[in-house]
């Protein structure tokens, strides 16, 4: 675990997976378009909800640059579909376990930097009223984000909590 360390310039691991809201998603089919892969943990995680609300507020900035958002979660179908409906999510939400897509993209145990931010981000999440929901998936799963260019190469790789500005800087 964690032996894969994807960097800018690497080929993005290809996948073909069923999403909760957009049918089968085949990364290969997005060649010619930039793709933003956001690996969250699960919808019951308050910090993930904090990051998710930021994503929802700023997703137009990403989409206006012609990029497609793919959101990967450990949440099960019931919880994910509740959020998809409640938040009116129009980008694919793709389920994965720690041994599937997270592993292929080198996301294992939460890294030191992400762990350092937990307390502060948790406080912020609580202030905004994000409560802890169901525990789903692997609790120590590290989140991350990747941007894949039109040729299928990774042009941005970040292990840790969501950072929209760094995504926009490469789009």
Buried (B, 14 or more C-beta within 10 A) or exposed (E): EEEEEBEEEBEBBEBEBEBBBBEEBEBEEBEEEBBBBBBBBBBBBBBBBBBBBBBEEBBEBBBEEEBBBBBBBBBBEEBBBEBBEEBEBEBBBBBBEBEBBBBBBBBBBBBEEBEEBEEEBBEBBBEEEBEEBEEBBBEEBBBBBBBBBEEBEBBBBBBBBBBBEEBBEBB
